[in-house]
Amino acid sequence: MKKTNKKSNAELASEWNNIAILRHKQILDGKDLSYHYVTTPSILKLVKAELKSENSYCILDAGCGTGDLTFKLSKQKNVDVVGIDLSSQSIKIAQSEHKGIANLSFSNISIEKYGESSRFWKKYDLIISNMTLMDVSNLDDVLCAISKLLNDNGKFIFSITHPVFWPKYWGYDKLNWFNYRDEIFIETSFNISLYNSNYNTSHIHRPLEMYFEKLSKNNLKIINLIEPLPSSEIEQKYPEKWEYPRFMLMKCSK
């Protein structure tokens, strides 16, 4: 694990291209406990609370990866779902795994570029971003694009690693290069609770204050903040006990 220089979208895409097949296998095999039992159920619960049976909805999954959550979103009633990701390999897997579904499509494009190309012809009622914002190079640009893509009464639901507790969980809060208030690009092996990989990926530590400030700047008002925890039954599947929340979810309105 090390502090690194700011990385471009192309560099970040290359990292996720390298890990796309492994990441897809982790999800299929159920090895990512937090994905299956903490973040995804929390996202879907917030989404379902927004859907009214008499209405139809356009949903964007921004940073969809290999498309598992996107597919789950497409199974809701009266929805049209688009998944986008800057990793071409992840999108190839998503398109192969979920082809032939009328209300589901995928595109290999960054959130920022999609916001520019779509702003005159496509608006969304819901935008979802699961474990993506802490991996984007420029948070302000991404939130600006999301705000442009939302309908006036649209909702933005996202999950991130917890800015306060994630550094404690991985132990880099004690390293000499870490300062909680700084934006820090961190390169490390991509590990989950039940699997350590040989692939490096980058994530960006940002203080909670920065998320609040950038959301407000881009006219995204926080209406829910959730710090999900696994059930006691699920927690027993983890190698170690949860001392504190590892993730955070927010629901925002425009």
N, C-alpha and C positions, 0 to 999 in steps of 0.2 A: 504494500500500500504506500502511495506517495502522492504528494502534491505535484501538480503538473501545470503546464501553461494552458491558457484558454484554447479549446479545441473548436474547429469549424464543424458545420453540419456534415461535410464530406468525411471528416475524420471520425465523427461519431457514427455515421452510417456504416463505415467500414468495420468498426468494432462490432456492431450488431449484425452485419452480414456474416461475420466469422462465427458468431454464436447462434445464428438463427435455427439451424437444425437441432442443436443441443437444446436450445430453449423450448422448441416445439415438443421435443421428446420429454423434457421435464414436466411440461404441462399435461401431456397425454398420459404419462406414467403416474401422475398424481404426486410427484415428489416435491412440488412447490406447495407446501402446506399453507403458507400465508396467502398465496394466490387463490387457492381453492376454498379456504375456510375463513379468511379474514377480509382481504380487499375486495375480491369479486362479489361475495354475498352482500357486502356493505354498499358497493356501487349499485347492484341490482335492486336492492331495497329502496334506495333513494330514487332510482329511475322509475320503478313501479308506482311509487307514491305520486309521481308527476303525470302518469298516463291515465287519461279518462277514456272510458270505453267508447264514448260517442265521437271522439276526435281521432284524427290521423296525425302522425308525427314524423317529421324528418329528423333523424339522429345521425350525428357525426361522431365516430370514435377516432379521436386525434391521438396518434401514436398507438396504433392498433396491434403492432407486433405481428404475430402469426395468426391472429384473427379469432382466437377462441372466445374472448368476451364479445367481440363484434357479432359472432354467430349467435351467442346467447341473447344479445339485444334484439337480433332479427326475429327471434321466436316470440317476442311480445306482439300483442294484437295491434293491427293497424299502424305499423311502422315501416318506414323505408330507411335503411341503414347504409351508411358509407363508412368504410374504414380507410384511413390513410397512414402511411408511415414512410420515413425517409430511408429505411432499409429495404433495398430491392429484393434481397433473399427472403426476408420475412414476408413480403407481399406475395412473392411467388408461392410460398408455402400456403398462405392464406387463400389465394386464388385456387390452388390445386385442391385443398382440403374442403373448400366450401363453394364449389362451382355449381352452377345450375339453380341457384336460389334467387328467385325473382326480385325479392326486396332487399338484396344484399350485394354490395359491390366493393371493390378494393382498388386503391390507387397508390402508386409509389411516388410520393411527393411530400415535401416538408409542410408543416402546418403554415409556416409563413408564406410560402409560394401558393399554397392552396387558398389562403385568405385573399391574396391578390388576384388570382385567376378566377375566383368564384364570386367576388363581392358584388358583381352586377347582375348575377343570375341565380344565385342559390343562397338561401338563408335556412338556418336550422332552428328547430324548436328546442332540441337538447344537444349539447356537446358533452361528450364523455372523454376523460383523459385519465387512464389508469396507470399509475406509476411511470409517468412521462415527464412531468414538469421539472423534476430534479435531474433530468438527463438532457435538457435542451440547452443549447449554447447561449441563447439570448432570451431570457424570460420575458422581457418587455415586448420584444417583437412577436413572440408567440402569443402572449395575452392580447396584444393589439389585434392580431389576426383572428383570434377566437371571438373577440368582441365584435369585429366586423361581420363574422359569419353567423352570429346569433340574431334571431328575431328580437324585436323590441321587448317582448315578454318572455324571451327564452331563458333557459337555465343552463348553467355550466357546472358539471359535477366532476370532481377530480380527486385522486388519491396521490399522495407522495410519501416518501420516507419522512419520518417525524424529524423536523429540524433540530429539536431539542434533544431527543433521546437516541436517534440513530448514531450519532458520533459516540455516545456512551456504549451502545450495544456493540459496535465494532472496535471500540477502544482507542479511536484516534483523537478523542477529545483531550487526551493527555500528551499528545505529540507536540513538539516545539513549534511546528509550522501551523498548528490549528488555532484559529481565533474565531469564536462563535459568530461575531458580528461581520466577518468577512465573507465575500463570495469566493469559494475555493473549489477549483477543479481537482478532483481526486481520481487517480487511476489505481485500480486494484483488480484482483481476480474476481470473476463473477461467481460468487458462492451463495447457495441457499442453505437452509437448515439441514437438509438431508443429502446435500451434494456439493462437493468442491470441484470447480473446473480449472482447467489450465488456460482459459481465455481471459484476457484483460478487457474490462470495459471502464468507462468513466461515468461518474456522477458528480453533481455540483452541490456542495453545501451552500445553502443560503439561509440567513436568519429568518425567523418567522416574520419579523417586522418587514423584511423585503417583500415577502409574498403579499402581505397586507397592502403595502404601498403600491406595488405594481398592479394588483387587482383593482384598487381604487382608482388609480391613474387611468385605467382602461375601462372605466364605467362598469365594473363587475362588483356587485355588492354581496358580501357574505351574508347568507341567511341561515346556514347550518355549519357547525364545525363538530366533527366526530373523531374520537380517538379509539378505534375499534380494538377489541381484545378477543382472543380465541375463547371458546367455551372451555370449561375445566377438562372436559373429555378430550377435546382437540389438543389442548395444551400438553397433555401427557404424551402426545406423539412427537413433540419437539425434544431435541437433545437436552435443552435446558429450560428452566422456568422463565416466563416473561416477568421481568421486574417492573416494566413500564411499557406504555404503548410504543410500538415500533413504526406505526403508520398514522397518517392523518388524512381525513377526508373533509372536503368542503363542498357545499352547494352554494352557488352564486346566482343572482338574478341580474339581468341587464336593465 
